[in-house]
Amino acid sequence: MKTPVPTLGNPQNTIEVLKKYNFTFQKKYGQNFLIDTHVLDKIIAAAEITKDDFVLEIGPGIGTMTQYLARAAGKVAAVEIDKALIPILQDTLSGYDNVTVINEDVLKLDIAKLVNEENGGKPVKVVANLPYYITTPIIMGLFEKHVPIESITVMVQKEVADRMQVGPGTKDYGALSLAVQFYADPYIVANVPPNCFMPRPKVGSAVIRLTCHDEPPVQVDDEKLMFKIIRASFNQRRKTLANGLNNSPELSIPKETIIASIEELGKGASVRGEALTLEEFAALSNIIGRKLQDLREENLR
């Protein structure tokens, strides 16, 4: 291994690199660079990175966490959207021969193909200090595309981390809680104050680890239908579940089918979506799917 450049992760070294390249922060990319070595150590420890691991890092910035990952992992692929950061990354990562930097938008990148080519299709670990404005699309994209992933350890807005791990009946419970818990087991590793970043974000942050399930915790016949039902039931939180489903542009289910399905689930007409567990959403989805299939068969007769 070549001699590494100074380790980033403290304010002084970070400022030096930014000055050297005359770098200006891009608001549109939600850039907040970590400047706390204790937090970086916590992330690496929580992700349980070993030399056997292939790690996908999203948004490496100037390479602060990438350096830590490169020392701990067998191989790292770092996906960075900002062209201005590529020469900086070539410099800060010049001492590591196990890192590949990819200048792409992670939402447009074929990650399953990357994992297949770089890791033989074996599950990878995702580690990231995510831009807060696209946290949900990134995490949901990884899950919905069924990329082989062992765990996702990410820095996110504190409020979003809370939302990922709560259950029914709480104000933070919603479509994101259910989606994350369908695919993974969420665990908040640490809360991180704004002064651990440059520039300082206006909100608190948290590191959350999502350990992906080998098998989903509930049996559902049609995953897509279930998530349409979940989204519809939280799009209009104040409405009853029946009205939420009936008003959804994503669903075209007869009102009587919706009411009959909710009754079959054993719930009253006034029940709201926020009262249902993941198991109940899966059961409701299976009931509705079966009734819709019966209707289609009737129409064919």
N, C-alpha and C positions, 0 to 999 in steps of 0.2 A: 504493500500500500504506500502511495506517495505521502509526503508530509502534508497533513491537513492544514488549511488556513485556520486562523483563530476561531475557536468555538463561539458561535453566536449564542444568543439566549440571555445576554446581559445588555443593559441599555448602551453602555459605552461602545462595545463592538458593533452593535446594530447601527448606532448613529454613524460610526466610521464608514460602514459599508454603504449606507444611504448617501452620505456626503460624497464618497468616492465616485459613485455613479450618478450623482445629482438626481436621485430618484424622488419623484413626487407621488404621494398617495392618490390612488384613483378611487373616488367615492363610489363610482358605479360598480366597482368590484368588491366593495365592502372590506377593504384591507385594514386589518388590525394585527400587527405582528407581536408575537409573544416575546416578552423580555424578562421572564422569570424562570430561572433554571430549576427551581423546586417543582414548579408546575409541569415543566417538560419531563422531569424525572418521573413524576406521578403518572403522566400519560403513558410513557413507555412501559412502566411497571404494570399499569392497569391493562394495557393491551397484551401483556405477556408475550412480548416479542422474543423470538429465539433465532439462532442462526439457520434453523430449518424453514423460516418463514419468508414468504414473498409478501411484501407490504405495498398496498396501494395508498399513496398519500394524495389528497385532493387539496389544491391551493397551498403549495409549499412556501409561497412568498419569496423571502430572500434565502430560504434554505435552513432556517433555524432548527425546526423539528426534524428536517430531512437529515441533518448531520447526526442527530441522536439516533434516528431510525437506521441510518447506514451502519452505525457502529453495532447496533443490536441485531439487525436482521441479516438474512442471507442475501436478499435482493430487494430493491425499492424501485417502484415506478412512481414518479411524482408528476401529477397533471396540473399544469399552470396555464391559465387563460391569458395572462398579461404578457404581451411580447416584451415589454420593457424590463421584465424580471429575468428573462432568459440569459442574457449575458452575466447578470449578477449571480444566478444559480451556477453557471459554468465556472465562475470564479470560486464561490463559497463551497462548491462540492467537488472542486478539482482534486482534492485529496482522497476521494472515495471512488473506487472502480466498480462498485456494485449498485450504482444509481443510474436510472435512465430518466431524463426529463422529457416530458411530452407537452409541447405547446398547443393545447387544445382546450375547447370548452367541454368539461366533463359531461355535461348533459347531452352532448352530441357524439361523444366517443363511444365506440362499441367495446364496452368494458369486458363483456363475456369473451369476445374475441381476443382481447389483450391478455386476459387471464389464461385462456386456452394456449396462446402462443408462448407466454412467458412462464407459466407455471403448470403446463400440461393439464389444465382444467381442474387442478386440485384447489381446494378452498384457500382463499387469501384472507389476510387481515387488512381492514381499512382503518387508517388513522388520519385524522384531519382536524385542522383549526378552520371550521367552515365559515364562509361568508354568510352572515345571518339572514340576508335577504333571500338566499336560495337553499337554506338548510333542508326544508321539507322536500322540495323537488329532487334534490340530490339523494337523500336517504330513501325516499320512495322509489326513485328510479333504480337504485341498486337492488331493492327488494323485488319490485315488480318484474324486472328483467330476469329474475332468478339467476343472478350472477352467483357462482359458488363462493360464498363468504363464510368464514368461521366467526368473525366478530367485527363490529364497527365501534371504534373508540374515538369519539369526536368532542371537540369544544363547540358548544352551541350557546345560544342565549339562555339564561337561567329559566326564563318562563317556558321556553320550548322543551327544555329537559324535564321540567315538572310535568308538562302536558303529556310527555311520552310515557310516564310511569304511573299516572293516576288511574283510579277505577271509577265506576258509575256513581252518579250523585254528586260529584264535585264540579265546581265551575270550570276547571281546566280540562275536564274529560271531554273528548271529542273524537273526530275521525282519525286524527293523528295518533291518539292514545291507542285506539283499536288496531290501526294498521301496524304500528310498531310492535304491539303485543302479539299480533297474529304471526309475525315473522321472527320475533326475537324476545329475549328476556332483558328488560332495561334495568340498569343499575347506575345511580349517580355516584361517581367516584369522588368528585371534589367541586366545591363552589369556588369560583375565581373572580376576584374583584377587578374593576376597570383599570386599576393602576398596574396590572400585570401586562398591559398592552401598550403599544405605540402605533398610532395615536390611541388615546383612551376612548373606548366606546362609552356611550351614554347609559348603557345597561350592564347589569351583572351577567356573568357567564357561568357555565358549569361544564365539567367533563362528564360525559355519559358513555357507558359501555353497553352496547347491544350485543348480547351473545345469541347468535342465530340458532333457531330451533332446527333439529334434524328433521322433525316432522311437525307440521302445524299443531297447536294445542287443541284445535277443534276440527271436526269433520264437516267440510262444506262441499256441496256438489258443484257449485259454480262460484269460484272466487271473485270473478268480475262482477257478477250480480250482487254478491254480498257487499262489496265495496261501494257499488252504486247506491244500495239501500242505506248503508252507513252514511255516505255523504249527504244523501237526501234528508236523512233524519236529523242531521246537525246543521244543514244549511239554513233552516228556519227553526232555531232552538226553542222559540216560545210556542211554536205550534205543536199540536199533538203529532204523534208518530204517523197516524193515518193521514193527516193533512199534509205533513211533510212529504210523504211518499207520493201522495196524489198530485201535489204541485210540482214535482220534480220534472224538469225537461229531459233528464237522463233516463227516466223510467216511463213506460207506458203500460201501466197495470190498471185494470178496471177497479173502481172504488170498492165495489162489493167484494172483489178478490182480496184487496188489502185488508178490509174489515174482517172478513172470514179468516184470513191468515193470522191476524193479530189475536183473534179469539181462540184459534187453534193453539196458538203459543201459550194461551192461558193468561192473557193480559186484557185489561179493560180498555174501553174505547178512548179513555182520556190519557192513556200512558204516553209519555214523551220518550224520544230516542235516548236521551241522556240517562234514563233509568235502566236500560238494557245492558247486560254483560256481553262480552264477546261470544260466549256460548249461545246466548239467546239470539244474537244477530245471525249467527250461523244457522241456528234452527229455523228462524224466520225466513231466511234466504232459501233454505231447503224446502220449506212449506210453499212459499210463493213460487219457486221454480217448478215444483210438482204441479201446482194448480195451473200455472201458465201452460205447461206441457199438456195437461188435460184439455184446456181450452183450445189449444192448437189442434189436438187430435179430433175434438168435437167438430171444429170448423172444417176439417178435411172430410168428415163423413157425409 
